[in-house]
Amino acid sequence: MNAKSVNSTALAASRLEALKATAVALTLGFGLVWLAGFAYPESVHDAAHDTRHALSFPCH
Amino acid sequence: MIARVLTTGLIAGLVAGLAVAALQHFTTTPLILAAEVYEAAQHAHDGADAGAAFSGLSRTAATSLATIAVSIGYALILLAAMLLSGDAIAPRRAALWGACAFAATGLATSLGLAPQLPGMAETELAARQIWWLATALSTGAGLFALLRLDSTAAKIVGVALIALPHFFAPQPATPESTAPAELAARFAAASLAVQAISWALAGALAGLVWRLLSREKEAS
């Protein structure tokens, strides 16, 4: 294995690592925004009520 | 890298969320409480019972917690977007990403669904939520195409993605709000300002924390 292919393997690995981190961040990020801004259970709605209005998420 | 992304999102979101929660406490929340007085008066007049589930300190705590959750979410979404587009994650650039996210979730959506006070006339919730989400995603993608892609075709698609949702905007409800118009106008303006600050702050702090953590990693 020459230096170039070692380099490109490392690059591919770091790209894969970034993609994995992106997927985790997106899932968690959207999950949290969904929970606080959109979720239906009454207890969640009541707790997040003022935040939903303040950050202009659609609310009752 | 996953650990660094999550730590960054958590710290940046926590600090931004606390700051925005404090801002809400002095800007939007007093207007919501005032609107609820009018709403309760109307309900009392109609013979219906309407009490807030939380009040006083527990309400402030619940609101702050929800705001922190949203801010952590915003920070993580911005980090993911920057990683995916191969951007260097730094405070100024991350704040700009936040500004674009605000244009997508705040400005574009408020054109069809103005920020609402309790007691304002409204249509079915699910339809509004779907339009809000679709508009935010479509505008975000459109802005990316417009600002980051070079081909003319991509820019045309970008403009189309930004404009398209507004042809399907939800029909506004018949105006029969219990909240006075002056209160509603102040709230709409305050809500947009708070939202802009929450995105920009989540972005800037995510960039800052990311840089600090990266330096620490390089030093060790």
Boltz contact constraints between the chains, C-beta under 6 A:
constraints:
  - contact:
      token1: [A, 17]
      token2: [B, 1]
      max_distance: 6.0
  - contact:
      token1: [A, 18]
      token2: [B, 83]
      max_distance: 6.0
  - contact:
      token1: [A, 21]
      token2: [B, 1]
      max_distance: 6.0
  - contact:
      token1: [A, 21]
      token2: [B, 2]
      max_distance: 6.0
  - contact:
      token1: [A, 21]
      token2: [B, 5]
      max_distance: 6.0
  - contact:
      token1: [A, 22]
      token2: [B, 80]
      max_distance: 6.0
  - contact:
      token1: [A, 22]
      token2: [B, 83]
      max_distance: 6.0
  - contact:
      token1: [A, 22]
      token2: [B, 84]
      max_distance: 6.0
  - contact:
      token1: [A, 24]
      token2: [B, 2]
      max_distance: 6.0
  - contact:
      token1: [A, 25]
      token2: [B, 5]
      max_distance: 6.0
  - contact:
      token1: [A, 25]
      token2: [B, 76]
      max_distance: 6.0
  - contact:
      token1: [A, 25]
      token2: [B, 79]
      max_distance: 6.0
  - contact:
      token1: [A, 25]
      token2: [B, 80]
      max_distance: 6.0
  - contact:
      token1: [A, 26]
      token2: [B, 80]
      max_distance: 6.0
  - contact:
      token1: [A, 28]
      token2: [B, 76]
      max_distance: 6.0
  - contact:
      token1: [A, 29]
      token2: [B, 73]
      max_distance: 6.0
  - contact:
      token1: [A, 29]
      token2: [B, 76]
      max_distance: 6.0
  - contact:
      token1: [A, 29]
      token2: [B, 77]
      max_distance: 6.0
  - contact:
      token1: [A, 32]
      token2: [B, 69]
      max_distance: 6.0
  - contact:
      token1: [A, 32]
      token2: [B, 72]
      max_distance: 6.0
  - contact:
      token1: [A, 32]
      token2: [B, 73]
      max_distance: 6.0
  - contact:
      token1: [A, 33]
      token2: [B, 70]
      max_distance: 6.0
  - contact:
      token1: [A, 33]
      token2: [B, 73]
      max_distance: 6.0
  - contact:
      token1: [A, 36]
      token2: [B, 66]
      max_distance: 6.0
  - contact:
      token1: [A, 36]
      token2: [B, 69]
      max_distance: 6.0
  - contact:
      token1: [A, 36]
      token2: [B, 70]
      max_distance: 6.0
  - contact:
      token1: [A, 38]
      token2: [B, 129]
      max_distance: 6.0
  - contact:
      token1: [A, 46]
      token2: [B, 53]
      max_distance: 6.0
  - contact:
      token1: [A, 47]
      token2: [B, 62]
      max_distance: 6.0
  - contact:
      token1: [A, 48]
      token2: [B, 66]
      max_distance: 6.0
  - contact:
      token1: [A, 50]
      token2: [B, 29]
      max_distance: 6.0
  - contact:
      token1: [A, 50]
      token2: [B, 32]
      max_distance: 6.0
  - contact:
      token1: [A, 50]
      token2: [B, 63]
      max_distance: 6.0
  - contact:
      token1: [A, 51]
      token2: [B, 63]
      max_distance: 6.0
  - contact:
      token1: [A, 51]
      token2: [B, 66]
      max_distance: 6.0
  - contact:
      token1: [A, 51]
      token2: [B, 67]
      max_distance: 6.0
  - contact:
      token1: [A, 53]
      token2: [B, 32]
      max_distance: 6.0
  - contact:
      token1: [A, 54]
      token2: [B, 24]
      max_distance: 6.0
  - contact:
      token1: [A, 54]
      token2: [B, 28]
      max_distance: 6.0
  - contact:
      token1: [A, 54]
      token2: [B, 191]
      max_distance: 6.0
  - contact:
      token1: [A, 54]
      token2: [B, 194]
      max_distance: 6.0
  - contact:
      token1: [A, 55]
      token2: [B, 195]
      max_distance: 6.0
  - contact:
      token1: [A, 56]
      token2: [B, 115]
      max_distance: 6.0
  - contact:
      token1: [A, 56]
      token2: [B, 191]
      max_distance: 6.0
  - contact:
      token1: [A, 56]
      token2: [B, 195]
      max_distance: 6.0
  - contact:
      token1: [A, 58]
      token2: [B, 128]
      max_distance: 6.0
  - contact:
      token1: [A, 58]
      token2: [B, 129]
      max_distance: 6.0
  - contact:
      token1: [A, 58]
      token2: [B, 132]
      max_distance: 6.0
